[in-house]
Amino acid sequence: MRIRLDHVTHTYAGSDEAAAVQVLEDVSLDIQSGDFAVLRGASGSGKSTILNLIGAVDRPTSGRVFLGDVETSALDESRLTLLRRKSIGFVFQQFNLIPTLTVFENVAFPLSLAKAPDIPARVISMLERIGLAQRAKHYPSELSGGEMQRVAIGRAVIHRPPLIIADEPTGNLDSKSGANVLELIRTFHDAEKPTIVMATHSDAAAAFGDYTISVADGKAWR
């Protein structure tokens, strides 16, 4: 899935005009279908805001955002929800697993929402790919941080979305677990060829992408 940001500015409104904070200013990006792009920048640089705009979570204050041929900034909320559900997989720093669901049920969740066929077989296959088949009946509280992130990756990619968004996916992991997670993301990219946009402040993590987009002071450039 090709991603385009066309002269995007984004401002978070405060209690009055003077309190408003401009996070992005006139950002234009073109990420080609199948790319693994890494947003590299310090905390507060605007990386997560760019991911939220690409992921159709936020709308730009001005400018346009396109996923493929669809201008997401022009869609209503119901169409945005459907787009996110069908076309985007999200991986977060905080894992965001559902604590009352088992590993199997967490991975199956996107397929259950879509009422997809062959859910058990697809989930078992995915658990084998992420190395957690033996943990299928466990709950998130019984897993290590690295295991929880692998579950989150399995959940994000099981419905084979054309776009994966990863926001600091190794931020809560030690270096060994982080490297394993990044290798898993890279393996899925090489096998399935989704477009991946990952935000990180880590040089080691950035090395797993195809190229880096620098983000600083509300600007972004390749």
C-alpha positions in Angstrom: 0.0 0.0 0.0 1.4 3.4 -1.0 1.3 6.1 1.6 1.3 9.8 0.8 1.3 12.9 3.1 0.7 16.0 1.1 1.7 19.3 2.8 0.4 18.0 6.2 0.2 20.3 9.2 -1.1 19.0 12.5 -1.9 21.1 15.6 -3.2 19.8 18.9 -5.8 22.3 20.2 -5.4 23.7 23.7 -7.9 25.4 25.9 -7.4 28.6 23.9 -5.6 29.6 20.7 -2.4 30.5 22.6 -2.3 27.0 24.1 -2.4 25.2 20.8 0.7 23.1 19.9 1.8 22.6 16.3 3.4 19.2 16.1 3.8 18.9 12.3 4.4 21.6 9.8 4.1 21.2 6.0 5.2 17.5 6.0 5.1 15.7 2.6 6.1 12.1 2.4 5.8 9.4 -0.3 6.3 5.8 0.9 6.0 3.2 -1.8 4.0 0.0 -1.5 6.1 -2.8 0.1 8.6 -0.4 1.7 9.8 -0.9 5.3 10.2 2.8 6.3 11.5 3.8 9.7 10.6 7.2 11.3 13.7 8.1 13.3 13.7 10.9 15.8 13.7 11.9 19.5 10.7 11.7 21.8 8.4 14.6 21.0 9.7 15.0 17.5 6.3 14.1 15.8 6.9 10.5 14.9 3.8 9.1 16.7 1.7 11.9 15.2 2.8 10.9 11.7 1.9 7.3 12.6 -1.5 8.3 13.9 -2.2 10.2 10.6 -1.1 7.3 8.5 -3.1 4.9 10.6 -6.3 7.0 10.2 -6.4 7.6 14.0 -6.0 11.4 13.6 -6.9 13.8 10.9 -4.5 16.5 9.7 -5.3 20.1 10.6 -4.4 20.9 7.0 -3.1 19.0 4.0 -4.1 15.5 2.8 -3.3 11.9 3.7 -3.6 9.1 1.2 -3.5 5.3 1.7 -3.4 3.9 -1.8 -5.9 6.0 -3.8 -8.0 6.7 -0.8 -7.8 10.1 0.8 -8.3 9.1 4.4 -8.5 12.6 5.7 -11.8 12.9 3.8 -13.5 9.8 5.1 -16.2 9.7 7.8 -15.6 7.8 11.0 -17.5 4.7 10.0 -15.4 4.3 6.9 -12.2 5.1 8.8 -13.1 2.3 11.3 -13.6 -0.2 8.4 -10.4 0.9 6.7 -8.4 0.4 9.9 -10.0 -3.0 10.6 -9.4 -4.4 7.1 -6.2 -2.7 5.9 -4.0 -1.8 8.9 -2.2 -3.8 11.6 -1.0 -2.0 14.6 1.9 -2.9 16.9 2.4 -0.7 20.0 5.1 -0.2 22.6 2.6 -1.1 25.4 1.5 -4.4 23.6 -2.2 -3.6 24.1 -3.2 -7.2 24.5 -6.7 -8.0 25.9 -5.8 -9.3 29.4 -9.0 -11.5 29.7 -8.2 -13.3 26.5 -5.7 -16.1 26.0 -2.8 -15.9 23.5 -4.9 -17.9 21.0 -7.9 -15.5 21.5 -5.8 -12.4 21.2 -4.3 -13.5 17.9 -7.7 -14.6 16.6 -9.3 -11.3 17.5 -9.1 -9.5 14.1 -10.3 -12.7 12.3 -13.2 -12.9 14.8 -14.2 -9.3 14.1 -14.2 -10.0 10.3 -16.0 -13.4 10.8 -13.3 -15.0 8.7 -13.3 -18.7 7.8 -10.9 -21.3 9.2 -10.0 -19.2 12.3 -8.5 -22.1 14.4 -6.2 -23.4 11.7 -5.0 -19.9 10.8 -4.3 -19.0 14.4 -2.4 -22.2 15.1 -0.3 -21.6 12.0 0.4 -18.0 13.2 1.3 -19.2 16.7 3.8 -21.6 15.2 5.3 -18.8 13.1 5.8 -16.6 16.1 7.1 -19.4 18.2 4.3 -19.5 20.8 2.2 -22.5 19.9 2.9 -24.0 23.3 1.6 -20.8 25.0 -1.8 -20.8 23.2 -3.8 -21.2 26.4 -1.8 -18.8 28.5 -2.9 -15.2 29.3 -0.9 -12.1 28.8 0.0 -11.8 32.5 1.7 -15.2 32.2 4.0 -14.1 29.4 7.3 -12.2 29.2 7.5 -8.8 27.5 9.1 -10.3 24.4 6.4 -13.0 24.2 3.6 -10.4 24.6 5.1 -8.4 21.7 5.3 -11.5 19.6 1.6 -12.1 20.3 0.9 -8.5 19.3 2.7 -8.9 16.1 0.8 -12.1 15.3 -2.5 -10.3 16.0 -1.4 -7.4 13.7 -0.5 -9.5 10.7 -2.8 -12.5 10.9 -5.4 -10.9 8.6 -2.6 -10.0 6.1 -3.2 -6.2 6.0 -1.3 -4.3 3.3 -0.1 -1.8 6.0 1.6 -2.5 9.3 2.3 0.4 11.7 4.7 -0.1 14.6 5.2 2.5 17.3 8.4 2.0 19.3 7.8 -1.8 19.3 10.9 -2.5 21.3 10.6 0.4 23.7 9.7 -1.9 26.7 12.0 -4.7 25.9 15.6 -5.6 26.7 18.1 -5.7 23.9 17.9 -9.4 23.2 14.1 -9.5 23.2 14.0 -6.4 21.2 16.3 -7.8 18.5 14.1 -11.0 18.3 11.0 -8.9 17.8 12.6 -6.8 15.1 13.8 -9.9 13.3 10.3 -11.3 13.5 8.8 -8.1 12.0 11.5 -8.1 9.3 10.7 -11.8 8.5 7.0 -11.0 8.0 7.9 -8.1 5.8 10.2 -10.2 3.6 7.6 -13.0 3.4 4.3 -11.0 2.9 5.6 -7.7 1.5 3.2 -5.4 3.4 4.2 -1.7 3.7 5.6 -1.2 7.2 6.1 2.2 8.9 7.9 1.9 12.2 8.8 4.7 14.6 11.9 4.4 16.8 14.6 6.5 18.5 17.0 3.6 18.3 19.8 3.3 15.7 19.8 -0.5 16.2 16.1 -0.8 15.5 16.3 1.6 12.5 18.8 -0.7 10.9 16.0 -3.3 10.3 14.2 -1.0 7.9 14.8 -0.3 4.2 15.5 3.3 4.8 15.1 6.1 7.4 12.9 9.1 7.5 14.3 11.7 9.9 11.7 13.5 12.1 12.6 16.6 14.1 10.8 19.8 15.2 7.7 19.0 13.3 9.5 18.4 10.0 10.2 15.0 8.2 12.6 14.3 5.4 14.3 11.3 3.8 
